[in-house]
Amino acid sequence: MKRSILAYGHHILKQKCNDIEKDYPELDKLIADMWETMENANGCGLASPQIGLPVRLFIVDSKSTFDNLGEEERKFYFPQDDKGIMETFINAKIIQRSEELWEDEEGCLSIPNLFYKVKRNWAITIEYYNRNFEKQIRTFSGTTARMIQHEYDHTEGILYLDYLKPLTKKLLEGKLKKIARGQIKTRYPMKFV
């Protein structure tokens, strides 16, 4: 089932999320709904607070991005042997970050039509449970690591806009108010403040 995505300005998007248990009600259905919602919105990631649930759950699809890039772009955005992932992250915790940073453009389904450059760690090691609630500890880098960090931030109540310079955020105020009020068009259902 496709769910509505919360727009910028909703208080849940700024809330730190809670861990969930293996017996969380209808967890499989929630995960399936999130994948359907993300795909319908043509996104590459989605966190549960974006659909109104302040729990530590997010999904990432960097495989579609990999598949849509040319060979030269793949070499830049994806390290050797990385062909992207389609993964569910439950109760994730980043346990290590590389010192190497890189800047690239990001967008967000909760902040439609705005894209800005954000600095992120090139590589991360993350501990999480997958959709079968099996514990994982994995290291990711490049675009996959960027997508994971973006969605992980959602579970920490952080939006990519929080990384922008104060002047840039000030210049965006008018556009952000329009998003919060629902004065924008999207190809997917949204809930506004």
Disulfide bonds with the S-S distance in Angstrom:
none
